Amino acid sequence: IQYCRDKLPGKPGQALAERLRTGGAEPDETLAERLGMTKNTFLQNFTRARKFLMECLKKQGVDLEAELA
């Protein structure tokens, strides 16, 4: 997981890191403001980060469906 997180591009990586840092305890508006983004931009970058991680993990041989079941 860390290998794939390290490969995340800039803004998606920032959005994911901020969400993880706060453990979901702060609203998206606050996280977005802290990163200098609109809420919509923050959510788009967070979604890109999740997609990138999913693709990267699959390439590393991680069966996400089995792991999440």
C-alpha positions in Angstrom: 0.0 0.0 0.0 2.8 2.4 0.9 4.5 1.8 -2.4 1.3 2.8 -4.3 0.7 5.8 -2.0 4.3 7.0 -2.7 3.5 7.0 -6.4 0.4 9.1 -6.2 0.6 12.4 -8.2 0.7 15.7 -6.3 -2.9 17.0 -5.6 -4.6 13.6 -5.4 -1.8 12.5 -3.0 -2.4 15.6 -0.9 -6.1 15.1 -0.8 -5.7 11.4 0.3 -3.1 12.3 2.9 -5.2 15.0 4.4 -8.3 12.8 4.6 -6.2 10.0 6.3 -4.5 12.4 8.6 -7.8 13.6 10.0 -9.4 10.2 10.0 -12.5 11.5 8.4 -13.2 13.7 11.5 -13.3 17.0 9.6 -15.7 18.1 6.9 -14.5 18.0 3.3 -14.9 21.8 3.1 -12.4 22.2 5.9 -9.9 19.8 4.3 -10.3 21.5 0.9 -9.8 25.0 2.4 -6.7 23.8 4.1 -5.3 22.6 0.8 -6.3 25.7 -1.1 -9.0 23.8 -3.1 -12.7 24.1 -3.6 -14.7 21.3 -2.1 -15.5 19.9 -5.6 -11.8 20.0 -6.6 -10.9 18.2 -3.3 -13.4 15.5 -3.9 -12.3 15.1 -7.5 -8.7 14.7 -6.3 -9.7 12.3 -3.6 -11.6 10.2 -6.1 -8.5 10.2 -8.5 -6.3 9.0 -5.6 -8.7 6.1 -4.8 -8.8 5.1 -8.4 -5.0 5.3 -8.8 -4.5 3.3 -5.6 -6.9 0.6 -6.8 -5.2 0.3 -10.2 -1.7 0.3 -8.6 -2.6 -2.4 -6.1 -4.1 -4.6 -8.8 -0.9 -4.2 -10.8 1.0 -5.3 -7.6 -1.1 -8.5 -7.5 -3.5 -7.5 -4.7 -7.0 -9.0 -5.2 -9.0 -6.1 -3.8 -12.3 -8.0 -4.0 -10.9 -10.9 -1.9 -9.3 -8.5 0.6 -12.4 -6.4 1.1 -14.8 -9.4 1.3 
